[in-house]
Amino acid sequence: SETVHTAITLALISGVIMAFAGLIFSAFTEELSWDDMFSEVAYGMLYLLRPDGQPFRLGDDYVEKFGGGFSKSYAPAFLYLSSWLNDSVLKGMYYQCFDSYDYREGIYSPVLHLILNDPDLEGTGAETLPLTRYFGSPEGLMVARTGWEFGEDSPDTVVMMKIGERWGSNHAHLDAGTFQIFHRGAVAAKSGYYDGYNTLHETGYNKRSVSQNSISIYAEDEPETEYSVSWYPAEINDGGQRWPAGGAEPDDLAEWTSGDFDRAKVLGAFYDTESELPAYSFLKGDITGSYWEGKAAEVIRNMLFIPLDEEDGTSAFLVFDKVSSQSEEQKKSVLLQAIAEPQIEEDGAGVRIDLGEGNGKLEMKILLPQTPQVKKLGGAGKNFLVNGQNLEPESEPGEYNESGYGRIEISSSEDNLTEYFLQAFFISDSETDMTEMYDSCELVETEFAAGAVFPGYLVLFARDANGLSEETTITLPNAENRTAIIAGLAKGRWTVTAGDKSTTHTVAETNGVLKFRISDGCTDITLNPVYIETEE
């Protein structure tokens, strides 16, 4: 899948070790000792970098322990990989990340630089790379950004969306179907702290999906995991995801690919390729297998990123979930982690997370359920809550940890077997006024689809895991020029009728995306399947 399956920090160390070995073997043979795809792993590490130089928090990550900015491990990883792979972009990223040598016995010293650096290889910037990249099975991870500018003044927004088809074990977390958002700060963060290998905080909170921007299904009768290893603590019911294979580590690749570690499946991964700044980046997955089968009947997550302004990074991000439980009493919720204390609207339909002057801001409008319950869990002594217990780290996280305030939980005020969740996030600088965008955002839904309209856009998601395959008419609240993005269409031929104008489009893959313009004066849009190609 060309990216990280356990923890980003460990991937950096592995990258250095593999580059060492690759350079040694390359000295004796013209053939590389590993598949060429290993070079793409380096790009997985690169794309996971945020504008502040820190990586998105994946697995047992401890780079935050060593301060802000680029981790020292990045420079040697990019340098050695660039020499081995003769890659100018990785060499350019080495210059971007370099801070100082390690004059002790370490992975990067002046001597190692002299031996392993290729002085004839020039470095080029990451700005030559596409802004959206999808890392496929068995990870199923997409990173979308508005630019490649690094530094504390970078205006770029970066979103990481993860389905996580196969669990990486050990240092990996229970993070299927999660996301993180960065804009002048982690406006949608990953909570928790790697305070040790077997602490109560690490295994009871940090590793679990309760510390992620995730989906929760709470069942009081969920049984304790029959662990295949001895080092996990007593079971804590966080309402989240199960431990695949009882938390075991595979002995070899055959065991890892046997199915015991599988937990999710990507249903659709598409982004706009017609412009340098993709108009949309879309990821959809079935994460039902991540949960205990006694509580999860079907769990589908859709994530869609839309850049609104390339210059200042203002963006929209929409998340649409279908969550079906085995009984109505099993409480279904979506979780959002927050560094700063969230401000909740009186009617419970909106949440604002503002990181302060000069930093980022996230404004979330809750469109589904239409009668939401929003619970704020956090503050001193409550920022690591798991089922009533606050599992504090055993060591002080420090200023660069992004646990912050705590989280919010969104659920329905009614008990239903199936619940749909839809949130529209508007991401901007703290000083940018997003009132019009936020206030104008409205729900649009039909029997087969649900979505939102906001200034300049119509976004629609299929309710079904296999995509929209039925004729559907959407009535817009007002007539204006818009870009329509229909995410999750069945494979086949479609006719789009907007007012008195009809056009025909081909959707090449299941759960594909269709983008088109809606002219001013049109309020009714009909999507009509001319021919649907069924999957065998």
C-alpha positions as CSV (number, residue, x, y, z in Angstrom):
1,S,0.0,0.0,0.0
2,E,3.1,2.2,-0.2
3,T,2.7,3.7,3.3
4,V,2.8,3.1,7.1
5,H,1.0,0.2,8.8
6,T,2.1,0.6,12.4
7,A,3.6,3.9,13.6
8,I,5.1,6.8,11.6
9,T,8.1,7.0,14.0
10,L,8.9,3.4,13.5
11,A,8.5,3.8,9.7
12,L,11.2,6.5,9.8
13,I,13.6,4.2,11.6
14,S,12.7,1.3,9.3
15,G,13.3,3.7,6.3
16,V,16.8,4.4,7.5
17,I,17.6,0.7,8.1
18,M,16.2,-0.3,4.7
19,A,18.2,2.4,3.0
20,F,21.4,1.3,4.8
21,A,20.8,-2.3,3.6
22,G,19.7,-1.1,0.1
23,L,22.9,0.9,-0.4
24,I,25.0,-2.0,0.8
25,F,23.4,-4.5,-1.5
26,S,23.4,-2.0,-4.4
27,A,27.2,-1.8,-4.0
28,F,27.5,-5.5,-4.9
29,T,24.7,-5.8,-7.5
30,E,22.9,-3.7,-10.0
31,E,19.6,-5.1,-8.9
32,L,17.7,-3.8,-5.9
33,S,17.0,-6.4,-3.2
34,W,13.4,-5.2,-2.7
35,D,10.4,-4.4,-4.9
36,D,10.6,-1.0,-6.5
37,M,7.4,-0.2,-4.6
38,F,9.6,0.4,-1.5
39,S,10.5,3.8,-2.9
40,E,6.8,4.7,-2.6
41,V,7.0,4.1,1.2
42,A,9.3,7.1,1.3
43,Y,6.5,9.1,-0.3
44,G,4.1,7.8,2.3
45,M,6.2,9.4,4.9
46,L,6.5,12.6,2.9
47,Y,2.8,13.0,2.3
48,L,2.0,12.4,6.0
49,L,4.1,15.5,6.9
50,R,2.0,18.5,7.9
51,P,3.0,22.1,7.1
52,D,4.5,22.5,10.6
53,G,7.0,19.7,9.8
54,Q,5.3,17.2,12.2
55,P,3.7,14.0,10.9
56,F,0.1,13.2,11.3
57,R,-0.2,11.1,14.5
58,L,-0.3,7.4,13.4
59,G,0.2,4.5,15.8
60,D,2.7,4.7,18.7
61,D,4.1,8.0,17.6
62,Y,6.6,9.8,19.8
63,V,8.1,12.5,17.6
64,E,6.2,15.1,19.8
65,K,8.5,14.2,22.7
66,F,11.4,15.9,20.9
67,G,9.8,19.3,20.2
68,G,8.1,20.9,17.3
69,G,9.1,21.1,13.6
70,F,10.7,18.3,11.6
71,S,11.7,15.2,13.5
72,K,15.5,14.6,13.3
73,S,14.7,11.2,12.0
74,Y,13.3,12.6,8.7
75,A,16.6,14.1,7.4
76,P,18.6,10.9,7.4
77,A,15.7,8.9,6.1
78,F,15.2,11.2,3.2
79,L,19.0,11.5,2.5
80,Y,19.7,7.8,2.5
81,L,16.6,6.9,0.5
82,S,17.4,9.6,-2.0
83,S,20.9,8.2,-2.6
84,W,19.7,4.7,-2.8
85,L,16.8,5.5,-5.2
86,N,18.4,8.4,-7.0
87,D,15.4,10.6,-6.2
88,S,15.8,14.3,-6.4
89,V,12.5,15.1,-4.5
90,L,13.6,13.0,-1.5
91,K,17.0,14.8,-1.6
92,G,15.1,18.2,-1.6
93,M,13.1,17.0,1.4
94,Y,16.4,16.2,3.2
95,Y,17.5,19.8,2.8
96,Q,14.0,20.9,4.1
97,C,14.3,18.7,7.2
98,F,18.0,19.0,8.1
99,D,18.7,20.5,11.4
100,S,22.0,19.2,12.8
101,Y,24.2,16.1,12.9
102,D,24.3,13.5,15.6
103,Y,27.9,13.4,16.8
104,R,27.3,10.4,19.0
105,E,26.7,6.9,17.8
106,G,23.4,7.4,16.0
107,I,21.7,7.1,12.6
108,Y,23.1,10.4,11.2
109,S,26.6,11.7,11.7
110,P,29.1,13.6,9.5
111,V,30.8,10.3,8.7
112,L,27.6,8.6,7.6
113,H,26.8,11.7,5.5
114,L,30.1,11.5,3.7
115,I,29.6,7.7,3.0
116,L,26.0,7.7,2.1
117,N,25.3,11.0,0.5
118,D,25.3,11.3,-3.3
119,P,26.9,14.7,-3.9
120,D,25.9,14.7,-7.6
121,L,22.2,14.4,-6.9
122,E,20.5,17.8,-6.8
123,G,17.4,18.4,-4.7
124,T,14.0,19.6,-6.0
125,G,11.0,20.7,-3.9
126,A,7.9,18.8,-3.0
127,E,5.9,21.4,-4.9
128,T,6.4,19.3,-8.0
129,L,4.2,16.5,-6.5
130,P,0.5,16.1,-6.8
131,L,-1.6,17.6,-4.0
132,T,-3.6,14.5,-3.4
133,R,-2.2,11.0,-3.1
134,Y,-4.0,7.7,-2.4
135,F,-2.1,4.9,-0.8
136,G,-4.0,1.7,-1.6
137,S,-4.7,-1.7,-0.1
138,P,-4.1,-2.9,2.5
139,E,-3.9,0.5,4.1
140,G,-6.4,2.6,2.2
141,L,-5.2,6.0,3.2
142,M,-5.6,9.3,1.3
143,V,-3.9,12.6,2.0
144,A,-5.2,15.8,0.4
145,R,-3.6,19.3,0.7
146,T,-3.9,22.8,-0.7
147,G,-0.2,23.3,-1.1
148,W,3.4,22.2,-0.2
149,E,4.5,25.1,1.9
150,F,6.2,24.3,5.1
151,G,6.7,26.5,8.1
152,E,4.7,28.1,10.9
153,D,3.3,30.7,8.5
154,S,2.1,28.2,5.9
155,P,-1.6,28.7,4.9
156,D,-2.0,25.2,3.7
157,T,-4.7,22.8,4.8
158,V,-4.0,19.1,4.9
159,V,-6.4,16.3,5.5
160,M,-5.6,12.7,6.2
161,M,-8.4,10.1,5.6
162,K,-7.9,6.5,6.6
163,I,-10.0,3.4,6.1
164,G,-7.2,1.0,7.3
165,E,-8.1,-2.3,5.7
166,R,-5.7,-4.5,7.6
167,W,-4.5,-3.9,11.1
168,G,-0.7,-3.6,11.5
169,S,-0.6,-5.0,15.1
170,N,1.7,-4.1,18.0
171,H,2.4,-0.4,17.6
172,A,-0.7,0.1,15.3
173,H,-3.9,1.7,16.7
174,L,-7.6,0.9,16.3
175,D,-8.1,3.7,13.8
176,A,-10.2,2.3,10.9
177,G,-12.3,5.0,9.3
178,T,-10.7,8.0,10.9
179,F,-9.4,11.4,9.8
180,Q,-7.2,14.3,11.0
181,I,-7.2,17.9,9.8
182,F,-4.4,20.4,10.0
183,H,-4.6,24.2,9.2
184,R,-2.3,26.4,11.2
185,G,-2.7,23.7,13.9
186,A,-4.4,20.4,14.4
187,V,-8.0,21.6,14.2
188,A,-9.2,17.9,14.2
189,A,-6.5,16.2,16.2
190,K,-5.7,12.7,17.3
191,S,-5.7,12.5,21.1
192,G,-3.6,10.4,23.5
193,Y,0.1,10.1,24.3
194,Y,2.6,7.2,23.9
195,D,3.7,7.2,27.5
196,G,5.0,3.7,27.5
197,Y,4.6,0.2,25.9
198,N,2.1,-1.3,28.4
199,T,0.6,1.5,30.5
200,L,-3.1,1.8,31.2
201,H,-3.2,5.1,29.2
202,E,-1.5,3.5,26.2
203,T,-3.6,0.4,26.0
204,G,-6.8,1.7,27.5
205,Y,-7.0,5.0,25.7
206,N,-4.2,6.0,23.3
207,K,-4.3,2.8,21.2
208,R,-8.1,2.7,21.1
209,S,-10.6,4.4,18.7
210,V,-11.9,6.6,21.5
211,S,-8.8,8.7,21.0
212,Q,-9.6,9.1,17.3
213,N,-12.0,11.0,15.1
214,S,-14.0,7.8,14.8
215,I,-17.4,6.1,15.1
216,S,-18.5,4.5,18.3
217,I,-21.2,1.8,19.0
218,Y,-21.6,1.3,22.7
219,A,-22.9,-2.1,23.8
220,E,-23.0,-2.9,27.5
221,D,-22.8,-6.6,26.8
222,E,-19.7,-6.5,24.6
223,P,-17.5,-9.3,25.8
224,E,-13.9,-9.0,26.8
225,T,-11.4,-9.7,24.2
226,E,-9.8,-13.2,24.3
227,Y,-6.3,-11.8,23.9
228,S,-3.7,-13.8,22.1
229,V,-0.9,-11.9,24.0
230,S,-0.4,-11.4,27.7
231,W,0.6,-7.8,27.9
232,Y,-2.8,-6.1,27.4
233,P,-4.5,-4.8,30.5
234,A,-8.0,-5.6,31.7
235,E,-10.7,-4.9,29.1
236,I,-12.1,-1.3,29.1
237,N,-15.3,-0.8,27.1
238,D,-14.8,2.4,25.1
239,G,-17.6,1.6,22.6
240,G,-15.0,1.5,19.9
241,Q,-13.2,-1.0,17.7
242,R,-12.1,-4.6,18.4
243,W,-8.6,-6.0,18.6
244,P,-8.1,-8.0,15.4
245,A,-6.7,-11.5,16.0
246,G,-7.0,-10.8,19.7
247,G,-4.2,-8.3,19.5
248,A,-1.6,-10.9,18.3
249,E,1.4,-10.2,16.1
250,P,1.7,-12.2,12.9
251,D,4.7,-14.5,12.6
252,D,5.0,-13.9,8.9
253,L,3.4,-12.3,5.8
254,A,1.3,-15.4,5.2
255,E,-0.3,-15.1,8.7
256,W,-0.8,-11.3,8.3
257,T,-2.6,-11.9,5.0
258,S,-4.7,-14.8,6.2
259,G,-7.7,-12.7,7.0
260,D,-7.4,-12.6,10.8
261,F,-6.0,-9.1,10.7
262,D,-8.5,-7.7,8.1
263,R,-11.0,-5.2,9.5
264,A,-12.2,-2.9,6.7
265,K,-12.5,-2.5,2.9
266,V,-12.1,0.5,0.7
267,L,-15.3,1.0,-1.4
268,G,-14.2,4.0,-3.4
269,A,-11.1,6.3,-3.6
270,F,-11.2,9.0,-6.2
271,Y,-9.9,12.6,-6.7
272,D,-10.1,15.2,-9.4
273,T,-7.3,14.9,-11.9
274,E,-8.4,17.7,-14.2
275,S,-6.7,20.6,-12.3
276,E,-3.5,21.1,-10.4
277,L,-5.5,21.7,-7.2
278,P,-8.0,18.8,-7.1
279,A,-11.6,20.1,-6.8
280,Y,-12.4,17.1,-4.6
281,S,-10.7,14.2,-2.9
282,F,-13.0,11.3,-1.8
283,L,-12.6,8.2,0.2
284,K,-15.3,5.7,1.2
285,G,-15.0,2.5,3.1
286,D,-16.8,-0.3,4.9
287,I,-15.4,-0.6,8.4
288,T,-18.0,-3.0,9.8
289,G,-15.4,-5.6,10.5
290,S,-13.6,-3.3,12.8
291,Y,-16.3,-3.7,15.4
292,W,-17.6,-6.6,17.5
293,E,-20.1,-8.5,15.3
294,G,-22.7,-8.5,18.2
295,K,-23.1,-4.7,17.9
296,A,-22.2,-3.7,14.3
297,A,-24.4,-4.7,11.4
298,E,-23.1,-2.2,8.9
299,V,-20.7,0.8,9.3
300,I,-19.9,2.8,6.2
301,R,-17.9,6.1,6.2
302,N,-17.6,8.6,3.4
303,M,-15.1,11.5,3.5
304,L,-14.8,14.3,1.0
305,F,-12.3,17.2,1.0
306,I,-13.0,20.4,-1.1
307,P,-10.4,23.2,-1.2
308,L,-12.3,26.6,-1.4
309,D,-9.3,29.0,-1.6
310,E,-5.8,28.0,-2.7
311,E,-4.2,31.2,-1.3
312,D,-5.4,31.0,2.3
313,G,-6.2,27.3,2.6
314,T,-9.9,27.8,3.4
315,S,-11.6,24.4,2.8
316,A,-14.6,22.3,3.3
317,F,-14.6,18.7,4.5
318,L,-17.7,16.6,4.7
319,V,-18.2,13.2,6.5
320,F,-21.2,11.0,5.9
321,D,-21.7,7.8,7.9
322,K,-24.2,5.0,7.9
323,V,-24.2,3.2,11.2
324,S,-26.4,0.1,11.7
325,S,-26.3,-1.7,15.0
326,Q,-27.7,-5.1,16.0
327,S,-30.2,-3.5,18.5
328,E,-31.7,-0.1,18.9
329,E,-30.3,0.3,22.4
330,Q,-26.7,0.1,21.2
331,K,-25.8,3.8,21.2
332,K,-24.2,5.1,18.0
333,S,-22.0,8.2,18.1
334,V,-19.4,10.0,16.1
335,L,-16.4,11.4,17.9
336,L,-14.4,14.6,17.3
337,Q,-11.1,15.3,19.2
338,A,-10.4,18.9,20.2
339,I,-7.2,20.6,21.3
340,A,-9.1,23.8,22.4
341,E,-12.5,23.7,24.2
342,P,-15.3,23.3,21.6
343,Q,-18.0,25.9,21.6
344,I,-21.4,24.3,21.0
345,E,-24.4,26.2,19.6
346,E,-27.5,26.4,21.8
347,D,-29.5,24.2,19.4
348,G,-26.7,21.6,19.3
349,A,-26.5,21.8,15.5
350,G,-23.0,23.3,15.4
351,V,-19.6,23.1,17.0
352,R,-16.6,25.5,16.7
353,I,-13.0,24.7,17.6
354,D,-10.8,27.8,17.5
355,L,-7.1,27.5,18.2
356,G,-6.7,31.2,18.8
357,E,-5.4,34.3,17.0
358,G,-3.0,33.5,14.1
359,N,-4.0,29.8,14.2
360,G,-6.6,27.6,12.7
361,K,-10.4,27.3,13.2
362,L,-12.9,24.6,12.5
363,E,-16.6,25.2,12.3
364,M,-18.7,22.1,12.0
365,K,-22.4,22.0,11.1
366,I,-24.3,18.9,12.1
367,L,-26.8,18.1,9.4
368,L,-27.7,14.5,10.4
369,P,-29.1,13.4,12.7
370,Q,-31.6,16.2,12.5
371,T,-32.2,16.0,16.3
372,P,-28.6,15.6,17.5
373,Q,-27.4,15.2,21.1
374,V,-23.9,16.8,21.5
375,K,-21.9,15.8,24.5
376,K,-18.7,17.7,25.5
377,L,-16.2,15.6,27.4
378,G,-13.0,17.3,28.5
379,G,-11.2,19.8,30.6
380,A,-8.9,19.2,33.5
381,G,-9.3,15.7,34.8
382,K,-11.6,14.7,32.0
383,N,-9.5,14.9,28.8
384,F,-8.8,11.1,28.6
385,L,-12.2,9.7,29.6
386,V,-13.1,6.1,28.8
387,N,-16.4,5.0,30.1
388,G,-16.3,7.2,33.2
389,Q,-12.5,6.7,33.9
390,N,-9.9,9.4,33.2
391,L,-6.8,7.4,32.1
392,E,-4.1,10.0,32.5
393,P,-0.6,9.3,31.0
394,E,2.0,8.2,33.5
395,S,4.4,10.8,32.2
396,E,3.8,14.5,31.3
397,P,2.9,14.8,27.6
398,G,4.6,18.2,27.1
399,E,3.7,21.2,25.0
400,Y,3.7,19.5,21.6
401,N,1.2,16.8,22.5
402,E,-2.2,17.4,20.8
403,S,-4.6,15.8,23.3
404,G,-5.7,19.2,24.6
405,Y,-9.2,19.7,25.9
406,G,-10.8,16.3,25.1
407,R,-13.6,15.5,22.6
408,I,-17.2,15.8,21.7
409,E,-19.6,13.0,21.0
410,I,-22.6,13.4,18.6
411,S,-25.5,11.0,18.7
412,S,-29.2,10.9,17.9
413,S,-31.9,11.8,20.5
414,E,-33.8,8.8,19.2
415,D,-32.9,5.1,19.3
416,N,-32.8,3.6,15.8
417,L,-31.3,0.5,14.3
418,T,-29.7,2.6,11.5
419,E,-28.5,6.1,12.0
420,Y,-27.1,8.5,9.4
421,F,-24.5,11.1,10.4
422,L,-23.5,14.1,8.3
423,Q,-21.2,16.9,9.3
424,A,-19.9,19.7,7.1
425,F,-16.6,21.2,8.4
426,F,-15.4,24.6,7.3
427,I,-11.7,25.1,7.9
428,S,-10.1,28.6,8.0
429,D,-7.8,30.9,9.9
430,S,-9.1,32.1,13.2
431,E,-9.6,35.6,11.8
432,T,-11.5,34.5,8.6
433,D,-15.3,35.1,8.8
434,M,-17.0,31.9,7.6
435,T,-20.5,33.0,8.8
436,E,-22.1,33.1,5.3
437,M,-20.7,29.7,4.4
438,Y,-21.8,28.2,7.7
439,D,-25.2,29.8,7.9
440,S,-26.0,28.9,4.3
441,C,-25.1,25.3,4.7
442,E,-28.3,23.2,4.5
443,L,-29.2,19.5,4.4
444,V,-30.5,18.0,1.1
445,E,-31.7,14.4,1.1
446,T,-33.7,11.8,-0.8
447,E,-34.6,8.2,-0.2
448,F,-31.3,7.1,-1.7
449,A,-28.9,10.0,-1.0
450,A,-28.0,12.7,1.5
451,G,-25.7,15.7,1.3
452,A,-25.4,19.5,1.7
453,V,-25.6,22.7,-0.2
454,F,-23.5,25.7,0.7
455,P,-22.4,28.8,-1.3
456,G,-21.1,27.5,-4.7
457,Y,-21.5,23.8,-4.0
458,L,-23.9,20.9,-3.9
459,V,-22.4,17.7,-2.4
460,L,-24.3,14.4,-2.4
461,F,-23.5,11.0,-1.0
462,A,-25.1,7.6,-1.7
463,R,-26.7,6.0,1.3
464,D,-25.9,2.5,0.0
465,A,-22.5,0.9,0.4
466,N,-22.6,-0.2,-3.2
467,G,-23.3,3.3,-4.5
468,L,-26.3,5.2,-5.8
469,S,-28.1,3.2,-8.6
470,E,-31.6,4.6,-8.5
471,E,-33.1,7.6,-10.2
472,T,-32.9,10.5,-7.8
473,T,-34.1,14.1,-7.8
474,I,-32.6,16.8,-5.6
475,T,-34.5,20.0,-4.9
476,L,-32.2,22.8,-4.0
477,P,-33.2,25.5,-1.5
478,N,-32.2,28.3,-3.9
479,A,-31.1,28.9,-7.5
480,E,-27.5,29.9,-8.0
481,N,-24.4,28.8,-9.9
482,R,-22.9,25.8,-8.2
483,T,-20.4,23.0,-8.6
484,A,-22.1,19.7,-8.0
485,I,-20.0,16.8,-6.6
486,I,-22.0,13.5,-6.5
487,A,-19.9,10.9,-4.5
488,G,-20.7,7.2,-4.6
489,L,-22.4,6.6,-7.9
490,A,-22.8,3.1,-9.3
491,K,-20.7,2.2,-12.3
492,G,-22.4,2.9,-15.6
493,R,-24.0,5.6,-17.7
494,W,-25.9,8.4,-16.1
495,T,-28.0,11.3,-17.4
496,V,-28.0,14.5,-15.4
497,T,-31.0,16.8,-16.0
498,A,-30.7,20.3,-14.6
499,G,-33.6,22.5,-15.6
500,D,-34.2,22.1,-19.3
501,K,-30.6,20.8,-20.0
502,S,-29.6,17.1,-20.0
503,T,-26.1,15.7,-20.2
504,T,-24.8,12.1,-20.2
505,H,-21.8,11.0,-18.2
506,T,-19.9,7.8,-17.7
507,V,-18.9,6.6,-14.2
508,A,-16.0,4.2,-14.7
509,E,-15.9,2.6,-11.3
510,T,-18.3,1.6,-8.5
511,N,-18.7,4.4,-5.9
512,G,-17.3,6.9,-8.4
513,V,-17.6,10.6,-8.4
514,L,-19.4,12.9,-10.9
515,K,-18.6,16.7,-11.0
516,F,-20.6,19.1,-13.1
517,R,-21.8,22.7,-13.1
518,I,-25.4,23.8,-12.2
519,S,-26.5,27.0,-13.9
520,D,-28.2,29.9,-12.2
521,G,-31.9,29.5,-12.0
522,C,-32.0,25.8,-11.6
523,T,-33.4,24.2,-8.4
524,D,-34.2,20.6,-9.5
525,I,-31.5,18.2,-10.4
526,T,-32.3,14.6,-11.6
527,L,-29.8,11.8,-11.7
528,N,-31.0,9.0,-14.0
529,P,-29.1,5.7,-14.5
530,V,-29.2,4.9,-18.2
531,Y,-27.2,1.7,-17.7
532,I,-25.7,0.2,-14.5
533,E,-22.9,-2.3,-14.7
534,T,-23.3,-4.9,-12.0
535,E,-20.3,-6.3,-10.2
536,E,-19.8,-10.1,-10.5
